[in-house]
């Protein structure tokens, strides 16, 4: 089985595993943050983020810190005997042929194995005190920095209206938790990023009638990435039941679809983060 098929199969299993009598809990719900690398401190990106969230859900890992066997050794920790690593992917430059006139860079996909902090001995994670106020200033500031965002409040449904380019949100008190409110808001902002005047996302050519479900998956993953960056929980939504069947159809048809969705979600998250970075630079 190829790496595309292998990772896609695991993600499909994780999505199916989240559908039970208690609700529709996806691998990215309730994550403490994006999976990050022990050596660099940087978050994994794209499909690696989703794949490692799925592995953590399947294996019951509580930590969001990962690393290769050697990276853990370099930190004075040791992967326990018998522990199996999780597949991650990266892209490596291919050297140009001497007699080639092709100036474009070429890349080849390679795989590696990452181990969770729960699989090693000798590692002591940093201690954090987490507070959960009703309003979360960091997320409020993040959203307020989005230029031209028409954010409206009222009603009992959250949605993005592409025709009139506005986000509609119920008021905070309509949600069971502040994290549920903000994760929903970030999901709708992810949709907002795809407007023709911004990122101009259009999947109708590739995914046809399932383009809507694919866009929902992109927004869902983008919101999950942003929640991880901003330190809030990404909580399940009632409308997940409606979309899960569509997500599974897309993933089963095309083993590279989750790679595409993760890539587009990362681009959307980066786009939205750009405006907060500009604010910090200005300050």
Secondary structure, DSSP 8 states (H G I E B T S, - for coil): --HHHHHHHHHHHHHHHTEETTEE--TTTT-SS--EETTT--B--THHHHHHHHHHHHHT----EEE-HHHHHHTT-EE-TT---EEEEEEEEE---TT----S-EEEEEEEEEEEGGGEES-----------SS-HHHHHHHHTSTT--EEE-SS--EEETTTTEEEE--GGGSSSHHHHHHHHHHHHHHHHTSTTTT----HHHHGGGHHHHHHHHHHHHHHHHHHHHT------TTHHHHHHHHHHHHHH-TTHHHHHHHHHHHHHHHHHHHHHHHHHH-
